[in-house]
Amino acid sequence: MPRLEEGRLRSRYTRLHDQLAELLQEAPDAVARMATVAAVLHHKLPHFSWTGFYRLEGGELVVGPYQGPVACAVLARHQGVCWAAVDRGEPVLVPDVHAFPGHIACDARSRSEVVLPVRDRSGAIRAVLDVDSHELDAFRPADVDGLARIVAGIYA
């Protein structure tokens, strides 16, 4: 599948951000917002094969709303890309998941991944947005920037 040129990808994220900002105003809570974000992103960005959230609940990363194949229900503590994003407190972009130490393979077809922390109003990490692709090196800084703007609306 051909990649979108960087400028076109950034423009697409701007449009998605604006569309989601309106939709999220109508969502009654963070879980409803997560469900809306996962559905819109998954269906609007063709390089996404799994799009969803893991919620930080009682020290565990528990699957939340998502789109795509069946997910791992609870992720092993402090392993894999999702926990790396929580532990580091920043987005993690992985061009080749098989080269990432401790990668958790919920879907053996996943080849690359990007994960962003989702913070509440106080700045505490409450969840992560996890996006997988069946393509190697599918994600770029434009994805990280665009997704960061979008997840900022989850607990707004």
C-alpha positions as CSV (number, residue, x, y, z in Angstrom):
1,M,0.0,0.0,0.0
2,P,1.6,3.3,-1.0
3,R,2.4,5.7,1.8
4,L,0.9,9.1,2.0
5,E,3.3,11.9,1.5
6,E,4.2,13.6,4.8
7,G,2.3,16.8,4.1
8,R,-0.8,14.9,3.1
9,L,-0.6,12.7,6.2
10,R,-0.4,15.8,8.4
11,S,-3.4,17.3,6.6
12,R,-5.3,14.1,7.1
13,Y,-4.6,14.2,10.9
14,T,-5.7,17.8,11.1
15,R,-9.0,16.9,9.5
16,L,-9.4,13.8,11.8
17,H,-8.6,16.0,14.8
18,D,-11.2,18.5,13.9
19,Q,-13.8,15.8,13.2
20,L,-13.0,14.0,16.5
21,A,-13.1,17.2,18.5
22,E,-16.7,17.6,17.6
23,L,-17.6,14.0,18.2
24,L,-15.8,13.9,21.6
25,Q,-17.8,16.8,22.9
26,E,-20.9,14.5,22.7
27,A,-19.2,11.5,24.4
28,P,-20.1,11.2,28.1
29,D,-16.8,9.7,29.4
30,A,-13.3,8.7,28.6
31,V,-14.3,5.1,27.6
32,A,-16.8,6.4,25.1
33,R,-14.2,8.9,23.7
34,M,-11.7,6.0,23.3
35,A,-14.3,4.0,21.4
36,T,-15.0,6.9,19.1
37,V,-11.3,7.6,18.5
38,A,-10.5,3.9,17.8
39,A,-13.3,3.6,15.3
40,V,-12.6,6.7,13.4
41,L,-8.8,6.3,13.2
42,H,-9.1,2.6,12.3
43,H,-11.4,3.2,9.4
44,K,-9.7,6.4,8.1
45,L,-6.0,5.4,8.1
46,P,-5.3,2.4,5.8
47,H,-2.0,1.5,7.4
48,F,-3.6,0.8,10.8
49,S,-4.3,-3.0,11.3
50,W,-5.2,-2.7,15.0
51,T,-6.2,0.5,16.7
52,G,-7.2,0.7,20.4
53,F,-6.5,1.5,24.0
54,Y,-5.1,-0.2,27.0
55,R,-6.3,1.3,30.2
56,L,-4.1,1.5,33.3
57,E,-6.3,-0.2,36.0
58,G,-4.9,-1.3,39.3
59,G,-1.3,-1.4,38.0
60,E,-2.3,-3.5,35.0
61,L,-2.7,-2.5,31.3
62,V,-6.2,-3.9,30.5
63,V,-7.6,-3.8,27.0
64,G,-10.1,-1.0,26.3
65,P,-12.1,0.0,23.2
66,Y,-10.4,-1.2,20.0
67,Q,-10.9,-2.1,16.4
68,G,-9.2,-5.0,14.7
69,P,-8.4,-8.6,15.6
70,V,-8.9,-10.0,19.1
71,A,-6.4,-8.4,21.5
72,C,-4.5,-9.5,24.6
73,A,-6.8,-8.9,27.5
74,V,-4.1,-7.9,30.0
75,L,-0.5,-7.1,29.1
76,A,2.4,-8.6,31.0
77,R,3.7,-5.9,33.4
78,H,6.6,-3.8,32.2
79,Q,7.1,-5.7,28.9
80,G,6.4,-4.7,25.4
81,V,5.8,-1.4,23.6
82,C,2.7,-0.4,25.6
83,W,4.5,-0.7,28.9
84,A,7.5,1.1,27.4
85,A,5.3,4.1,26.6
86,V,3.9,4.1,30.2
87,D,7.3,3.5,31.8
88,R,9.0,6.2,29.7
89,G,6.1,8.6,29.8
90,E,6.4,9.3,26.1
91,P,5.4,8.0,22.7
92,V,7.2,4.9,21.4
93,L,7.5,4.3,17.6
94,V,8.8,0.9,16.6
95,P,9.6,0.3,12.9
96,D,10.0,-3.5,13.4
97,V,8.3,-5.1,16.4
98,H,10.4,-8.2,16.1
99,A,13.5,-6.1,16.9
100,F,11.9,-4.6,20.0
101,P,13.0,-6.5,23.2
102,G,10.1,-8.0,25.0
103,H,7.5,-7.3,22.3
104,I,4.2,-8.9,23.1
105,A,2.7,-10.4,19.9
106,C,-1.1,-10.3,20.3
107,D,-1.4,-10.5,16.5
108,A,1.5,-12.4,14.8
109,R,0.9,-10.3,11.6
110,S,1.9,-7.0,13.3
111,R,5.2,-5.7,11.9
112,S,5.4,-2.1,13.3
113,E,3.7,-0.2,16.1
114,V,3.2,3.2,17.7
115,V,2.0,3.8,21.2
116,L,1.2,7.0,23.0
117,P,0.4,7.7,26.6
118,V,-3.0,9.1,27.3
119,R,-3.0,11.5,30.2
120,D,-5.8,12.9,32.4
121,R,-6.2,16.6,33.3
122,S,-3.6,16.3,36.1
123,G,-1.0,14.8,33.8
124,A,-1.2,11.2,35.1
125,I,-1.1,8.4,32.5
126,R,-4.5,6.7,32.5
127,A,-4.2,4.7,29.3
128,V,-2.2,4.2,26.1
129,L,-3.3,4.4,22.4
130,D,-1.8,1.4,20.7
131,V,-1.7,1.2,16.9
132,D,-0.3,-1.7,14.9
133,S,0.4,-2.2,11.2
134,H,1.0,-5.2,9.1
135,E,3.7,-3.2,7.3
136,L,7.3,-2.7,8.4
137,D,8.2,0.9,9.3
138,A,4.6,2.1,8.7
139,F,4.6,5.0,11.2
140,R,6.4,8.3,11.0
141,P,6.7,11.4,13.2
142,A,3.6,12.8,11.5
143,D,1.6,9.8,13.0
144,V,3.0,10.5,16.4
145,D,2.3,14.3,16.2
146,G,-1.2,13.7,14.8
147,L,-2.2,11.0,17.3
148,A,-0.8,13.1,20.2
149,R,-3.2,15.9,19.3
150,I,-6.1,13.5,19.1
151,V,-5.5,11.6,22.4
152,A,-5.2,14.9,24.2
153,G,-9.0,15.1,23.8
154,I,-9.7,11.9,25.7
155,Y,-9.7,13.3,29.2
156,A,-10.2,17.0,28.2
